[in-house]
Amino acid sequence: MDNLVECWKKATGNGMIQDEGRMAEFWNKRSGNYANNIEKDNRKKRTDEILELLEESGFTPEGSRVLDIGCGPGTLTLPLSKLGAEVTALDISSGMLDRLKDAVKKESLPVDIIECSWWTADIDELGFRNEFDLVIASMTPGVKDIESFDKMIACSKNLCYYSNFLRREEDRAYRDIRSSILGEKSENNMNGIVFPFMYLYISGYRPLIRVNYSKWDEKTDWREAADQAIDFIGRGRDFDDETKEKIRDYYKNASVDGIYHSESDVYTGMMTWEVNGR
């Protein structure tokens, strides 16, 4: 177990933004695009697959208390609330939560919205420990390591749901920028489901798991794509103006009519487990 935990920590350290302020800023910038994509067919298909897995796991939304960690603009919060669940939605990004608040107000849904970082959240001060029938962490950097994963489990009295990447090749632009501009090797740290699954299995849980494939096809204004790359590849570093300009020039030259187009094959894993089911 110690070796697994150490490997998990190293993988997390290399693969994501570590500063809470930068993380919030990164997702604030992306909040508008995420909110607009909720109703797209691929997002709705993914949401339906999650709801089917929850049903297969014995979860009934009506009257259940749900905690949605890293809720974003409400991809799961909204449908679960419409199905009768009492949802507490938590996110570090005020931009994401503003979109969720608009949707909740429009639909008159009883959702409790909390802005905070899961990394430093005190679940006892929040009154979350052992309080929820279902705790969700869906494709969120909020649950990034063993400490935040254990904290998630501690909030559930019945069921947990977790999903993350199994494999996603880094975008071609990111690879080019790392090699030609930054002089770094390319990364493929999109394996976030592996460590939580192994940790659960070694701990005696037997999660119900599904692996899904999708092709991500994104078209973005080149300026937005460049800013996302600067934020994500930087992960705590402050690039000088010259480096930022080189990255922006790359996206401008790689775009057609001002739009940068990226495609990637993505494999994701999702799993449920009963907190007392070992």
Secondary structure, DSSP 8 states (H G I E B T S, - for coil): -HHHHHHHHHHHHHHS---HHHHHHHHHHHHHHHHHHTTSHHHHHHHHHHHHHHHHTT---TT-EEEEET-TTTTTHHHHHHTT-EEEEEES-HHHHHHHHHHHHHHT---EEEE--TTT--TTTTT-TT-EEEEEEES-TTS-SHHHHHHHHHTEEEEEEEEEEEEE---HHHHHIIIIII---------TTHHHHHHHHHTT---EEEEEEEEEEEEEEHHHHHHHHHHHHHTT----HHHHHHHHHHHHHH-BTTEEEEEEEEEEEEEEEETT--
